[in-house]
Amino acid sequence: MTSLLRTSLLKSPVPTLCSQLSTSLPPFSPLPPPSSSRQPRSYHYTIDTHGQLFLSSTPHKNFTSSYKDPQFLSIFFKRLRQLAPTSSSPSSSSSFQVDSFTSNEVEDDYHWISECKSERNYLRSECRNTPLVFTAILPSSPPPFSSFDLVLAGGTIRIPFDPSSLAISSEGHVLHALPPESSFAKRVGPWGLVGGRVVTEGLGGRIREGLEREEGLFWWEANSYELGEVE
């Protein structure tokens, strides 16, 4: 660990995000308005397009300095909700709750928040469409593996993979629609980002091949699927 990184970590407050609690948490509910005498502690995080989560103040963002504890990641993402609409989210959603304590964060692109007790954990994403990044695709059925899941949060959260739900954003990111009935779609937004490693390795580079041939098609299990487009 470099001296610069060590100094930064020693000076920074260490967020707990209730990581000492059991994973059997009660359903999410927003914090009550803070009293004038005691304001909640605030932490700011950044998630990159590979699904790595960092404190935004971390000077060297790489695998070593990212959060990897599965329990921490599970709690963080299961409590995540949207503060402000993205370009691909309806602005009328009731999940958008901006108040005097969050307006500055929204202006700084911290469009999501994960709350736990007296902590407010703000999150910004390198992908402007979503803070959810799938880091692997794994079989969800026994051999011969007829179905698959996209996974995130250190493998603690799975979303069924549906090749017809893939789309390309205007920035060139590969997105996967979240099931409309899922809690994530209701609280975070309609999309998850398929991480670059999943695109090139897990999906065998077939998405990029289709784009390079200007077909706009994705081939999976001998079937072709048209890739949608997202602003």
VOBA-1610 file (N, C-alpha, C; in pm, whole numbers, padded with zeros to 5 digits, always signed):
BEGIN
Met+00085-00119+00000Met+00000+00000+00000Met+00089+00124+00000Thr+00068+00217-00091Thr+00149+00337-00099Thr+00122+00425+00021Ser+00220+00514+00053Ser+00201+00604+00166Ser+00085+00698+00143Leu+00063+00742+00016Leu-00047+00832-00015Leu-00181+00766+00013Leu-00196+00641-00030Leu-00320+00568-00008Leu-00339+00542+00142Arg-00233+00504+00213Arg-00243+00478+00355Arg-00286+00603+00431Thr-00227+00719+00395Thr-00262+00845+00460Thr-00407+00881+00435Ser-00453+00861+00310Ser-00591+00894+00276Ser-00689+00809+00354Leu-00660+00679+00367Leu-00750+00589+00437Leu-00755+00621+00586Leu-00641+00660+00643Leu-00638+00691+00785Leu-00715+00818+00816Lys-00718+00914+00722Lys-00786+01040+00744Lys-00936+01030+00718Ser-00976+00935+00637Ser-01116+00924+00597Ser-01195+00851+00702Pro-01321+00895+00728Pro-01407+00818+00818Pro-01440+00684+00757Val-01449+00582+00840Val-01475+00448+00789Val-01624+00420+00796Pro-01692+00407+00679Pro-01834+00379+00681Pro-01862+00236+00725Thr-01969+00217+00797Thr-02004+00083+00844Thr-02118+00023+00764Leu-02211+00107+00716Leu-02328+00063+00642Leu-02393-00056+00708Cys-02398-00055+00840Cys-02462-00164+00915Cys-02401-00298+00882Ser-02274-00300+00844Ser-02213-00427+00802Ser-02199-00525+00916Gln-02215-00475+01038Gln-02209-00567+01151Gln-02343-00632+01179Leu-02448-00592+01105Leu-02581-00649+01127Leu-02598-00777+01050Ser-02703-00850+01083Ser-02738-00970+01009Ser-02790-00932+00872Thr-02774-01020+00773Thr-02826-00993+00640Thr-02977-01002+00636Ser-03041-01056+00741Ser-03187-01063+00745Ser-03242-00930+00794Leu-03233-00830+00706Leu-03272-00695+00741Leu-03419-00672+00714Pro-03481-00578+00787Pro-03620-00544+00758Pro-03631-00477+00623Pro-03751-00472+00564Pro-03768-00406+00435Pro-03720-00263+00441Phe-03671-00215+00325Phe-03618-00079+00318Phe-03726+00023+00348Ser-03688+00124+00423Ser-03776+00239+00443Ser-03688+00361+00458Pro-03722+00474+00394Pro-03637+00592+00401Pro-03622+00642+00543Leu-03511+00709+00569Leu-03491+00767+00701Leu-03591+00879+00726Pro-03632+00899+00851Pro-03715+01015+00882Pro-03633+01142+00865Pro-03697+01258+00847Pro-03622+01382+00833Pro-03531+01404+00953Pro-03404+01434+00929Pro-03312+01452+01041Pro-03348+01574+01124Ser-03322+01566+01254Ser-03349+01679+01340Ser-03242+01785+01320Ser-03271+01906+01361Ser-03176+02015+01343Ser-03053+01997+01431Ser-03066+01918+01539Ser-02956+01902+01632Ser-02860+01790+01593Arg-02908+01698+01510Arg-02822+01587+01474Arg-02848+01546+01330Gln-02750+01567+01245Gln-02764+01532+01105Gln-02700+01396+01081Pro-02749+01323+00981Pro-02693+01190+00953Pro-02552+01200+00898Arg-02475+01095+00919Arg-02342+01087+00860Arg-02357+01057+00711Ser-02276+01120+00630Ser-02284+01103+00485Ser-02152+01049+00431Tyr-02163+00953+00340Tyr-02048+00899+00270Tyr-02079+00899+00121His-01975+00911+00040His-01992+00921-00104His-01913+00811-00173Tyr-01981+00739-00260Tyr-01923+00625-00329Tyr-01932+00643-00481Thr-01844+00572-00550Thr-01845+00567-00696Thr-01839+00421-00738Ile-01920+00384-00838Ile-01911+00250-00895Ile-01869+00264-01041Asp-01769+00184-01082Asp-01721+00195-01219Asp-01792+00096-01309Thr-01757+00095-01436Thr-01828+00011-01533Thr-01788-00136-01523His-01695-00168-01432His-01660-00308-01406His-01731-00360-01282Gly-01811-00275-01217Gly-01882-00316-01097Gly-01803-00302-00970Gln-01692-00229-00974Gln-01610-00208-00855Gln-01659-00084-00780Leu-01679-00099-00648Leu-01732+00007-00563Leu-01620+00065-00478Phe-01613+00199-00476Phe-01508+00268-00402Phe-01569+00384-00323Leu-01500+00424-00215Leu-01523+00557-00160Leu-01474+00656-00264Ser-01553+00758-00291Ser-01515+00853-00396Ser-01383+00922-00367Ser-01348+00933-00239Ser-01223+01000-00201Ser-01100+00912-00219Thr-01118+00785-00254Thr-01004+00696-00273Thr-00918+00745-00389Pro-00789+00774-00366Pro-00707+00832-00473Pro-00673+00734-00585His-00654+00608-00551His-00618+00508-00653His-00728+00403-00658Lys-00813+00413-00758Lys-00928+00323-00769Lys-00889+00202-00853Asn-00875+00089-00787Asn-00842-00035-00856Asn-00902-00151-00775Phe-00877-00272-00821Phe-00937-00387-00754Phe-00899-00395-00607Thr-00775-00363-00576Thr-00727-00374-00439Thr-00802-00279-00345Ser-00833-00158-00392Ser-00896-00058-00306Ser-01048-00061-00312Ser-01107-00152-00387Ser-01253-00160-00398Ser-01311-00244-00284Tyr-01440-00226-00259Tyr-01510-00305-00158Tyr-01543-00441-00217Lys-01508-00548-00143Lys-01530-00683-00194Lys-01608-00772-00098Asp-01635-00724+00023Asp-01706-00807+00120Asp-01850-00832+00073Pro-01891-00957+00051Pro-02024-00985-00003Pro-02138-00932+00084Gln-02123-00941+00219Gln-02230-00895+00307Gln-02247-00743+00295Phe-02137-00672+00294Phe-02142-00527+00278Phe-02210-00490+00147Leu-02168-00553+00036Leu-02222-00521-00096Leu-02370-00556-00104Ser-02409-00668-00044Ser-02549-00708-00047Ser-02637-00605+00023Ile-02597-00562+00143Ile-02675-00462+00217Ile-02679-00330+00140Phe-02564-00290+00089Phe-02556-00162+00017Phe-02654-00158-00099Phe-02653-00261-00183Phe-02736-00256-00304Phe-02882-00288-00276Lys-02910-00370-00177Lys-03050-00399-00145Lys-03121-00279-00085Arg-03045-00183-00031Arg-03105-00063+00026Arg-03098+00057-00070Leu-03048+00034-00188Leu-03027+00143-00282Leu-03160+00191-00342Arg-03174+00321-00354Arg-03288+00379-00425Arg-03242+00503-00499Gln-03327+00549-00588Gln-03293+00661-00674Gln-03334+00793-00611Leu-03245+00892-00626Leu-03274+01027-00577Leu-03325+01116-00689Ala-03279+01092-00810Ala-03317+01177-00923Ala-03322+01092-01048Pro-03410+01126-01142Pro-03425+01044-01262Pro-03303+01052-01353Thr-03270+00939-01415Thr-03169+00938-01520Thr-03241+00954-01653Ser-03166+00959-01760Ser-03227+00980-01892Ser-03317+00866-01932Ser-03296+00747-01872Ser-03375+00630-01910Ser-03481+00596-01806Ser-03506+00687-01711Ser-03605+00662-01606Ser-03715+00766-01612Pro-03839+00726-01581Pro-03949+00821-01582Pro-03937+00922-01470Ser-03948+01050-01501Ser-03928+01155-01401Ser-04040+01160-01299Ser-04151+01091-01325Ser-04264+01095-01233Ser-04259+00986-01126Ser-04150+00905-01126Ser-04143+00794-01031Ser-04147+00845-00888Ser-04223+00778-00803Ser-04237+00819-00663Ser-04110+00793-00583Ser-04011+00720-00639Ser-03890+00691-00564Ser-03795+00809-00560Phe-03818+00911-00640Phe-03729+01025-00643Phe-03761+01117-00527Gln-03675+01122-00428Gln-03699+01202-00308Gln-03578+01291-00285Val-03587+01416-00330Val-03478+01511-00315Val-03518+01612-00209Asp-03434+01629-00106Asp-03462+01727-00003Asp-03340+01816+00016Ser-03343+01901+00118Ser-03234+01996+00138Ser-03102+01928+00169Phe-03108+01802+00213Phe-02986+01731+00247Phe-02931+01652+00128Thr-03007+01643+00020Thr-02962+01563-00093Thr-02950+01642-00223Ser-02998+01765-00227Ser-02998+01840-00352Ser-02857+01861-00405Asn-02761+01889-00317Asn-02623+01909-00362Asn-02565+01782-00420Glu-02597+01668-00360Glu-02546+01541-00411Glu-02599+01512-00552Val-02727+01543-00574Val-02785+01521-00706Val-02713+01606-00809Glu-02682+01729-00773Glu-02611+01818-00864Glu-02472+01764-00896Asp-02414+01689-00805Asp-02282+01631-00826Asp-02289+01490-00883Asp-02403+01453-00938Asp-02423+01323-01004Asp-02434+01206-00908Tyr-02457+01232-00781Tyr-02487+01123-00687Tyr-02638+01101-00691His-02682+01020-00786His-02826+01006-00813His-02891+00893-00735Trp-02812+00821-00652Trp-02868+00710-00576Trp-02821+00718-00431Ile-02900+00660-00343Ile-02866+00662-00201Ile-02900+00527-00138Ser-02814+00484-00045Ser-02837+00363+00032Ser-02832+00405+00179Glu-02943+00388+00249Glu-02955+00437+00386Glu-02958+00322+00486Cys-02897+00346+00600Cys-02902+00250+00709Cys-02883+00324+00839Lys-02986+00322+00922Lys-02982+00393+01051Lys-02942+00538+01027Ser-02829+00582+01086Ser-02791+00722+01076Ser-02693+00750+00963Glu-02680+00656+00870Glu-02589+00673+00758Glu-02664+00701+00629Arg-02615+00797+00553Arg-02661+00822+00417Arg-02543+00798+00324Asn-02557+00697+00240Asn-02448+00657+00153Asn-02487+00690+00009Tyr-02427+00795-00045Tyr-02460+00843-00178Tyr-02374+00772-00282Leu-02434+00747-00397Leu-02364+00672-00502Leu-02378+00741-00637Arg-02266+00751-00706Arg-02269+00793-00845Arg-02210+00680-00930Ser-02250+00675-01055Ser-02212+00565-01142Ser-02143+00618-01267Glu-02040+00548-01311Glu-01974+00585-01436Glu-02065+00561-01556Cys-02164+00475-01539Cys-02266+00454-01641Cys-02389+00535-01599Arg-02426+00636-01675Arg-02531+00728-01631Arg-02669+00663-01630Asn-02684+00544-01692Asn-02814+00479-01698Asn-02850+00402-01571Thr-02748+00355-01498Thr-02777+00265-01386Thr-02657+00253-01292Pro-02680+00226-01163Pro-02571+00196-01071Pro-02550+00046-01053Leu-02631-00036-01116Leu-02621-00181-01102Leu-02532-00235-01213Val-02427-00306-01176Val-02333-00360-01275Val-02320-00510-01255Phe-02355-00585-01357Phe-02343-00731-01351Phe-02198-00770-01378Thr-02142-00848-01287Thr-02000-00883-01296Thr-01975-01026-01343Ala-02080-01104-01360Ala-02063-01241-01406Ala-02195-01293-01459Ile-02186-01397-01541Ile-02305-01470-01584Ile-02282-01616-01548Leu-02374-01674-01470Leu-02356-01808-01416Leu-02477-01895-01447Pro-02458-02025-01461Pro-02572-02115-01483Pro-02668-02112-01365Ser-02796-02115-01396Ser-02897-02123-01290Ser-02969-02256-01293Ser-02922-02347-01377Ser-02981-02480-01387Ser-02869-02582-01401Pro-02897-02709-01371Pro-02793-02812-01385Pro-02755-02830-01532Pro-02643-02898-01559Pro-02607-02927-01698Pro-02723-02993-01771Pro-02746-02958-01897Pro-02660-02882-01988Pro-02678-02730-01983Phe-02713-02674-01869Phe-02717-02529-01849Phe-02809-02459-01950Ser-02937-02479-01932Ser-03034-02419-02023Ser-03073-02278-01983Ser-03039-02236-01861Ser-03072-02101-01817Ser-02956-02044-01737Phe-02950-01909-01735Phe-02838-01841-01672Phe-02887-01721-01593Asp-02803-01677-01498Asp-02829-01557-01419Asp-02714-01459-01437Leu-02749-01331-01438Leu-02649-01226-01425Leu-02636-01194-01276Val-02514-01178-01227Val-02494-01160-01084Val-02423-01028-01056Leu-02450-00974-00935Leu-02384-00852-00889Leu-02368-00858-00739Ala-02312-00753-00681Ala-02292-00744-00535Ala-02217-00864-00480Gly-02103-00893-00542Gly-02020-01003-00493Gly-02085-01139-00506Gly-02178-01152-00600Gly-02246-01279-00624Gly-02366-01303-00535Thr-02404-01204-00451Thr-02515-01224-00357Thr-02652-01194-00419Ile-02653-01128-00534Ile-02779-01091-00600Ile-02778-01144-00743Arg-02886-01210-00782Arg-02896-01268-00917Arg-03020-01218-00988Ile-03005-01194-01117Ile-03116-01155-01203Ile-03121-01253-01321Pro-03236-01312-01353Pro-03242-01405-01465Pro-03197-01340-01596Phe-03109-01407-01668Phe-03062-01356-01796Phe-03162-01385-01905Asp-03201-01282-01979Asp-03294-01295-02090Asp-03232-01226-02211Pro-03186-01301-02312Pro-03118-01239-02426Pro-03203-01137-02500Ser-03334-01148-02489Ser-03421-01050-02556Ser-03427-00918-02480Ser-03368-00913-02361Ser-03372-00792-02278Ser-03246-00707-02290Leu-03157-00742-02384Leu-03034-00667-02401Leu-03056-00545-02488Ala-02980-00439-02458Ala-02988-00315-02536Ala-02853-00245-02531Ile-02833-00153-02623Ile-02711-00074-02629Ile-02745+00071-02598Ser-02669+00132-02507Ser-02693+00272-02474Ser-02625+00363-02575Ser-02660+00491-02572Ser-02600+00587-02664Ser-02450+00603-02637Glu-02405+00562-02518Glu-02262+00568-02484Glu-02189+00439-02519Gly-02262+00342-02576Gly-02200+00216-02615Gly-02197+00110-02508His-02267+00133-02396His-02273+00032-02290His-02379-00072-02323Val-02353-00196-02281Val-02449-00304-02298Val-02535-00310-02172Leu-02666-00296-02188Leu-02760-00294-02076Leu-02851-00416-02081His-02902-00454-01965His-02999-00564-01956His-03117-00513-01876Ala-03237-00525-01931Ala-03357-00478-01860Ala-03380-00561-01736Leu-03415-00493-01626Leu-03449-00563-01503Leu-03594-00610-01509Pro-03626-00723-01449Pro-03767-00767-01445Pro-03853-00656-01386Pro-03961-00613-01453Pro-04041-00500-01405Pro-04095-00519-01265Glu-04118-00644-01225Glu-04174-00670-01093Glu-04068-00673-00983Ser-03941-00664-01020Ser-03835-00672-00920Ser-03827-00544-00839Ser-03780-00557-00715Ser-03767-00440-00629Ser-03665-00342-00685Phe-03563-00394-00753Phe-03462-00305-00810Phe-03521-00215-00917Ala-03604-00269-01004Ala-03665-00188-01110Ala-03750-00078-01051Lys-03815-00106-00939Lys-03903-00006-00877Lys-03824+00101-00801Arg-03709+00064-00746Arg-03635+00158-00661Arg-03516+00223-00730Val-03457+00153-00826Val-03331+00200-00884Val-03345+00247-01028Gly-03432+00182-01105Gly-03447+00213-01246Gly-03460+00086-01327Pro-03488+00099-01455Pro-03522-00020-01536Pro-03405-00101-01588Trp-03279-00053-01572Trp-03168-00119-01638Trp-03057-00160-01542Gly-02982-00262-01584Gly-02855-00297-01522Gly-02749-00298-01630Leu-02627-00262-01595Leu-02517-00261-01690Leu-02449-00397-01693Val-02428-00450-01812Val-02353-00574-01827Val-02205-00536-01833Gly-02130-00573-01730Gly-01989-00535-01721Gly-01908-00581-01841Gly-01801-00507-01867Gly-01720-00534-01985Gly-01666-00676-01991Arg-01628-00730-01876Arg-01574-00866-01875Arg-01682-00968-01909Val-01805-00942-01868Val-01914-01033-01903Val-01940-01028-02053Val-01932-00908-02109Val-01956-00893-02253Val-01850-00966-02334Thr-01724-00950-02296Thr-01615-01007-02376Thr-01589-01154-02347Glu-01614-01197-02221Glu-01584-01335-02185Glu-01711-01418-02163Gly-01798-01372-02074Gly-01917-01451-02042Gly-02010-01471-02160Leu-02022-01366-02243Leu-02107-01376-02361Leu-02026-01400-02487Gly-01898-01428-02469Gly-01814-01470-02580Gly-01791-01365-02687Gly-01807-01239-02653Gly-01784-01135-02752Gly-01887-01128-02863Arg-01998-01202-02847Arg-02094-01211-02957Arg-02171-01081-02979Ile-02185-00999-02873Ile-02254-00872-02890Ile-02170-00779-02978Arg-02042-00767-02947Arg-01955-00680-03024Arg-01944-00727-03169Glu-01939-00857-03188Glu-01930-00909-03325Glu-02051-00866-03407Gly-02170-00873-03347Gly-02290-00833-03418Gly-02290-00685-03451Leu-02239-00604-03358Leu-02233-00460-03382Leu-02131-00426-03490Glu-02018-00495-03489Glu-01916-00469-03589Glu-01964-00505-03729Arg-02050-00606-03738Arg-02107-00643-03868Arg-02229-00558-03902Glu-02262-00464-03811Glu-02375-00373-03829Glu-02506-00449-03846Glu-02513-00566-03785Glu-02638-00642-03789Glu-02736-00594-03682Gly-02680-00547-03569Gly-02765-00512-03456Gly-02829-00634-03394Leu-02764-00751-03413Leu-02820-00876-03363Leu-02725-00940-03263Phe-02784-01013-03170Phe-02707-01089-03072Phe-02749-01235-03084Trp-02650-01322-03102Trp-02679-01465-03118Trp-02657-01537-02987Trp-02758-01617-02949Trp-02750-01692-02823Trp-02826-01822-02840Glu-02757-01934-02813Glu-02819-02066-02825Glu-02888-02084-02960Ala-02815-02049-03066Ala-02860-02067-03205Ala-02978-01978-03242Asn-03015-01883-03158Asn-03123-01790-03190Asn-03067-01648-03196Ser-03128-01565-03280Ser-03084-01427-03292Ser-03183-01335-03222Tyr-03128-01230-03159Tyr-03210-01132-03087Tyr-03166-00992-03130Glu-03265-00909-03155Glu-03232-00771-03194Glu-03198-00691-03071Leu-03087-00618-03077Leu-03044-00537-02966Leu-03120-00404-02966Gly-03186-00375-02856Gly-03259-00248-02846Gly-03162-00131-02829Glu-03218-00012-02826Glu-03139+00109-02806Glu-03195+00190-02692Val-03105+00247-02611Val-03144+00327-02496Val-03072+00460-02505Glu-03143+00568-02477Glu-03083+00702-02479Glu-02970+00713-02378
//
